[in-house]
Amino acid sequence: MNLTWQQSSTNNPDSPDVTCFFAETDATEDTTIKLAIEDLLGKAISLLDNNINDDSLYFLVQWGEPQCLMSVIVTDETKTQDSSQIASCHFSGLANQSNNNREELSVKIRFWLKDFLSTSGAFVRYSLIAIYCEGEDRSKTELI
């Protein structure tokens, strides 16, 4: 699957500029969801050269419910100083799933992330720790 990427930037004088690469998919089947996640990860990995600085430690994959938004961010050890470029994908086709399906999907997502990142030659070139977070609370992350 090839997602169509849009780019937007923030120009807030009180914070660093952030560029967001955003895509949307209406995928509902496991195969197409997995392909969209792999495309998102590929996009995030392609941004690593510009995103890594001396304080970078984590490659954070954040899954947001109920909006079904997955974002990939390079961040520091405190998980508060994010990179200047973020890749995100809205999974609009998943918005109406039941809670049981969402829990099952969450397990699959973690597996797909681990499977892709552990075999990605482009990702393993970098000394980043891949972590996963559901929701906004970054203190509750787990290793991928």
Number of C-alpha atoms within 10 A of each C-alpha: 13 11 16 12 15 12 12 10 12 12 10 9 7 6 8 12 14 16 16 18 21 20 20 17 18 14 17 15 10 12 10 14 22 20 16 23 21 19 18 24 23 17 19 23 22 14 19 20 9 10 18 22 13 6 14 20 19 22 27 25 24 21 22 15 13 13 14 17 19 21 21 24 24 29 22 20 11 13 16 9 13 21 24 19 22 21 26 25 24 21 20 15 15 21 16 12 13 9 10 9 11 17 12 10 16 14 10 15 18 17 13 18 19 17 13 16 18 13 10 14 10 12 20 13 8 14 12 18 15 21 20 22 21 16 17 11 9 16 9 11 16 13 12 19
